[in-house]
Amino acid sequence: MPRRLPSSAELRTWRDFIETVEALRTVVSARLLADSGLSSGDYVVLLALSEAPETRLRPSDLATTIGWERSRLSHHLGRMEQRGLIRREGFSGDSRGAFVVLEEAGATAFRSATVPHLTAVRELFVDALAPDQLDAVAQITAALRDRLPKR
């Protein structure tokens, strides 16, 4: 079967998509940091922990949940632990790992950041699209996700 490469128009659409998503993430992340002092990485970790049973997860489960490599997560958790947002707690009877536990300071920082963060998401994403466009984005992202390898 001959190799079929994207057309110029398809490549332009691809580049527009990637560049726009990256610019949007940059602006939302900058607003999050300015409004709350949390990085987007901090926020995603705190979100996952806040939704976890007993606000704790094994590092491997946390990495899977947020889609990060274990080494990236480990370094980031070290920085968050120094700031008192999370703590690592050993398993009873299992010396191979630890839980990542949401600290009260992390829960407070997450709660304080949520409304400004969701306001930015509304202003920069939701309000930029008509309801039918938002539905189309949901369909497009589902189609793209279906093509990706399962985690």
C-alpha positions, 0 to 999 in steps of 0.5 A: 500500500502506498504511503499517504501523507497529509495534504498541505491543507491538512497539515495547515489544519494540524499545525493550527490545532496544535499551536492553538491548543498550546497557546490556550494551555499557556494562557490558562496555565499563566492565569492559574499561576498568577491567580493561585500560585499553583502550576498546571502540574500542581493543579492536575496532581491536586485534582487527582488526589482530591477525587481519589478515595481518602485523598490518596493514591499510589504513585503509579496510579497517580501517574496513570491517572494524570498521564505522566511518566513516573520520573516526572511525577516523582520530581514534581511530587518532591517539589510539592512535598517541600511546599506542604501540598502533599506528603508521601506515606509508606504502606504498612507491610509493603516497603516497595512504595508509598501513598501520595496523600493530599495535605490540608494545605494542598486541599486549601490551595486547590479549593482556592484555585478552582473558581479562578481556574474554571473562570479562565476555562469558561472565558478562554474556551467555553465562551469562545464557542457556540453550543454546536461548536462545543458539541463538535469539539467533544465529538472530535476529541472523542474520535482522536482519543479513540485512535490513541493507544489505551493507557 
